[in-house]
């Protein structure tokens, strides 16, 4: 049975905890994936995804609530008007969040796999709808896992690869083709 080592991508791009949010967002906009492992030296300390960064730029605070009714306003309706979220708004958000570091927005409790974990463990994690994980860092270390099979928040070890959902799908397809042929 294939292992995480067999299906992982070994050329992993990472960011540092003190990297600026605006720089990472710009870098992510040009990437072909949706998140970065966050490393301090060689040690995995978190993960930052598009979702983490988009949360900084949500237009929810730009809704104007207007009561509408006819005199004597015995019954009125309240309408929410979503003000435009144009380039100026995005620019203002960039200025407001400029200088904020990735450590302020990253997820520190990272779900990881070890290089020798089997494909069934990888499948269980990437198919878990509650966690909604798209990419799994593959880390190499000597620490024990928690009872749930996850590594602890700190001391996750050195990132040696990453597995995206598409890597897993490709491996499952190849395994089926091999069995059929």
Secondary structure by P-SEA (a helix, b strand, c coil): ccccccccccccccccccccaaaaaaaaaaccccbbbbbccccccccccaaaaaaaccccccbbbbbbbcccccbbbbbbbbccccaaaaaaaaaaacccccccccccccccccccccaaaaaaaaacccccccbbbbbbccccccccccccccccccccccccaaaaaaaaaaaaaaaac
